[in-house]
């Protein structure tokens, strides 16, 4: 007998092509598969990627049944019979014990739906089924659609190819926010405020974000013609731009906070992060940096290797940085610094918050466990799971958790999760109270098994993120209603765009050559503030004597008389930061924001004596500990 007597023809294709795919030799067969074959192969690959790589034992039966439930739930034909058919997972005897069982059963379910319905999008149904597979796992194992895969890859690769502008669509027109420094548009003189009205002689007014990206991005060396309307210039300007590699910077900004303190803010850990960090720190050293404040707030993580590369810059060769553990021994590992770090002797403070996760927690965890510097801010997210990405047959990807990571003291930073409980897990950070109460309650409730010791004997905690050495709660005394309303309405962006339209040449002549002078000396005049207030009123700000405190009603913000004037400094600061962004680029946005709004940064700057005490403690020169405090005393 032939194999076909036992296994359906389609499943033979699935098994063979899935095997070929996972050996990396799929370039020939990929083009021969039709949609049905592609969908079934894709489901097989997704299932196999989980079973072969997931950090713990995956429940195949549960995975399959949930995937079929999602598959059937999204079938549009309400007349499709479910009971006692291949899509009935409650049918007696349905038990998935192996990958082959899953392949065979899904194939039967797939063709049952395909043959008994009309007009169903079987590719979309397959994607729902794959999402069902992943919904039974941890919250960080996910399916990534083909359209999203390229964007994700670009983000982590640290570059894309295009003309090099940041843009917003304002009143249906592509408006340049800033030309990326050194990029092809910047080199041709395209600048903030320019309106791109045509691309390749075709009208671009009314384009969506997706259409803009599709038309402006392209292979390095290719060219695109754009027509630009520039405020104050009567005739359109025509540019032919040769596309090039455009970096996606992960270091948001770096500058000197005072004559000896450098500040570096990293927004994620991508392929270029360590290189960017070293370039930024080299520049700061040339300006006299003797100590570093590293800002990882809001940094969701990224590449493990980049986190290790950053961390090892603070330690001597051979220092333990992180370890990973998995059901699969090939994913187990112990990572040590491979060199003497360039900053192993410099005082360091790391800022963290509830948005700092994964790679950010690897860096801050190593710093804390070895008493190398102070961790300041709020308890971090608590993501101690490591993902690996696998490509499927149609260029979609799946990201599978392959291991858990542990800090040098043995802490698992991963916060608790229930498999399949992604929404509750994701919103846990929003249920935390203020940072001080959160940390106190966390440390009081944590079992002794999750308490660990640093090199110097300080107590640190596992199982729920990094608890800072110095905890700084949010400033709840400030009323942010007006500024948040303005941000949501893009009021500062629009006002600054109009301001530069009218005053751009004069402003640039006075300020563009000296950002530091702008940072310290520039202020808005009363007319600017009055005009900005009027723009907010036009967009739904209501000043009334009928409320005592600000209140939202539908899409309007009602504030009492005099409230805008009390908080006008916030609007002025945001407008100034936006002005810096549109003239000097994003790296100049953050110094202004920090100057005006960042109380945590200002308080952290008072803690350098505590850093010195910690250094002495680590060297055995002092007995006083550095615990979890809310101030620098």
Helices and strands as residue ranges (DSSP letters): G 3-5, H 9-22, G 30-32, H 35-53, H 60-73, H 99-116, H 122-135, E 142-144, H 146-157, E 159-162, E 165-170, E 173-179, H 184-188, E 195-199, E 202-203, H 209-216, E 223-229, E 237-242, E 244-247, E 251-256, E 261-266, H 273-286, E 291-295, H 304-311, G 312-314, E 320-325, G 329-331, E 333-336, E 347-352, H 359-369, E 374-377, E 385-391, E 397-406, H 422-426, G 427-431, H 435-445, G 448-450, E 451-453, E 459-461, E 470-471, H 481-488, H 491-511, H 515-521, H 526-538, E 541-544, E 551-553, E 556-560, H 563-566, H 568-584, H 587-597, H 599-604, H 608-618
